[in-house]
Amino acid sequence: MPLKLTVIGTGYLGATHAAAMAELGFDVLGLDIDERKVEMLAQGRVPMFEPGLEDLLSRHVAGIEGSSGRLRFTTSWEEVGEFGDIHFVCVNTPQKHGEYACDMSYVDSAFSLLAPHLRRPALVVGKSTVPVGSAARLAGLLRSLAPAGEQVELAWNPEFLREGFAVEDTLHPDRIVVGVEGERGEALLREVYATPLGEGTPFVVADYPTAELVKTAANAFLATKISFVNAMAEVCEAAGGDVATLARAIGYDDRIGPKFLRAGIGFGGGCLPKDIRAFMARAGELGADQALTFLREVDSINMRRRTHMVELAREALGGAFLGHRIAVLGAAFKPDSDDVRDSPALNVAGQIQLQGGQVTVYDPKGMANARRLFPTLGYAPTALDAVRGADVVLHLTEWREFRELDPAQLGEVAGRRHILDGRNALDAALWRKAGWTYRAMGRPNA
């Protein structure tokens, strides 16, 4: 009999995973406690922007004309328990309020609600990013609460999705990591991922702690690389160097590589910031806090970049924001996403507004989410409208649309032709040729 899969939690990770598993040929049942989200997904729509995801859903959601019908959604735990052979848990693990540690309440709740409905052999697969040691605890919880007892096994299969590339990363991952206790869990996951394994995707089998640590270690490394080049940007500004040239030069070294070496206002989003903080917190609980003290400086450098952009904007306006109009191009924490969680762009915009500036924001996809989070900021329907009358323009999210803007056209409506490139992504020569004063972080002013 073909395996039947369920996906617990249909947010960004879960919705993508459910659609991708249907694409791989499995019958899939997604569960969420949010009835409105379930209704939306059942219509082939998603509550977030992710390139290609709605098209993938429409190809498989039952009831949509021309779909495979392999994907359905429900709010019933009992239905999930009866349906699935393998249950993927994809719920969120946000940062605890006022603490570095991650909030495990959603994961714990999902396991506690699922387990009583597991009356036959099943594999539960955790995909959420959790503190090391969680899997062993949750395996015990499953055995104690599931009617099938020891016949219910746990595996840990961390996700490595990049927002904006989530569909591709799920269907064609660069590696698959599984933490298992026995051969059955490994065999079942090899069956689930047979298609990408057939394409040559590496399959790494590990114990629970190692599988849990892979995700947090990867994010810690990426965060460190980003903060390293931003630290070099600070030194370049002090010494008169050019961080873009520096990054290009060291990126040719195969041991370093060019990715994540673009200096700017730093990282944000729902993963890197909270994951490195949770990693530090867990290391402290394990008595290994000194091993990760460097991550405090990584976090500090990252937050300092936002403040530095505010300082550069204030300097461009003669020392004060009061009475000036500021255009902010970007609200999402990265391009090809509408995710504004811990967005450096919105953080900068908010700081400037608090200091008296009149801020107008434009983003191709993140406007609705930005309005909910920062309702007092001004918002414009286009980049041109945002720039109209502005005394300084801040480029803070690296959307392709912004790289393709016509500096001459924007210059005709701007109050002053002054732009600060917080992502080191614009063509400086093009903007200067159009009469703009162009400045980027860690680079010479001319």
Phi, psi and omega in degrees: 000134177298145178294143173248133186246146169238156178232117181265116184095117185241042172281210183305308181292310186294316180298319179295316182294317180299313180295320181293322179294324175295322178298327179281358172106005182267151167281128188230138174237117179263141179238139171213149179277349179271106183297324180295322179294319179298317178298319180295313180297324179294344176262004180081019179247153180239148182276014178217166176264121174214116184307128175086348187288316180295323177298319180295317178300314184298334180285344189228344183292128181299139177097347177268131184302129178085358181277166178286339182075012184279351186238126176229167180227151184209167171247006187263117176293323180297318179297320179298314181299321180287328187281314198270143167267326179230131183243115178267123179262116188235033184277166187281151173230078182288171176284139177296143179295124178078006180224165174279330187297155179273152181271110182268007188296325181290319178294312180301319180296317181299315180294319182293325180280329180284315190308315183297347181260006180265092186256003178218170181305135182205158173244124175258129185241115177278131176242350181292153176277116188230159175296142179302136185105346182292320185299315180299319179295316182290329176298318176295321178298316179300313182298325184280332185258336184280132176304329180281352173055238185294347179280355175260119181250160178240140170230154175241125188227080186299149178264151179229044185282140171257125178300134186098342180225022190296320181296312179299318182292333179278319182281330182225066185291154177279344170195155175238124181246131177229130172258119185224161176257338184216174184289331183296315180299317178298315182298317180296319181287330173296325177291318179299317185260026183303321182295306177296328177295324177294337178275356178102008178297129178297142180239111185255118179260129184219175171278173182305306185301319182294317179299319178294321184286334182303314183294312182292325177294319179298315180293323178296320180294315180297318179298320180295319180295318178296314181291331177298311182292331176288327173295321177296327177297320177298317180293319179299318179298321181288327186260353182084021179269180181238109185293332179294316177292320178301313182296319179296320182294314181284337179291339177289343176287119183302334180286343182251305179080156187274344186290145179064026178246027176262116181290151179178214183271007170095181185265160176208213178091183184271004185241291189306308183300311184287330181289320180289329178290318178295325178297315177299316182298316181292321177300322177296319178296329181273357182081016181244030186298327182295334180296334186241018179298333179298334180291337175296320179288324175303313179296318182296315177302316182299314180290329181294331181295325179295314179298322180295321178297321176299317179296319179296321179294318179297318179298320180295336182261012176086013173110358180206148179269336186303128179086004182245150177258133182236127176262131177244116177265103180125136174227322178294154182288341177206163179289165180060034179205154173252015183282121181248012179297127181047044182285122176301323181299312180290328177298315178296314180300317180295318178299317181295319178297318179298335180265014170104359180281150175265104190257133174237127186248143169223137175215139183299328185228343190262011188296314183298314179294323179296318179299321180294324184275322181231072185293342184272350176287158174274149181227143181238151183284341180218165176297321180299317179293324179295322184281340185304119178078004184285142177274339175206143179246131179248121177264110192236351173228131191276062175284144176301323179305322181286324178293335183263006178297151177268107182302326180294317179297316179294325181297332180291336182252344182290150174291317175221145181271078180226119181234137175248119183265098182281002179234004179050042187240348182272159178278101186302317182297320180296316181291320179293324178298329179276008175092011181271144165277115185249132176221136177234159185286127177080017182229154179299153183285343181217000000 
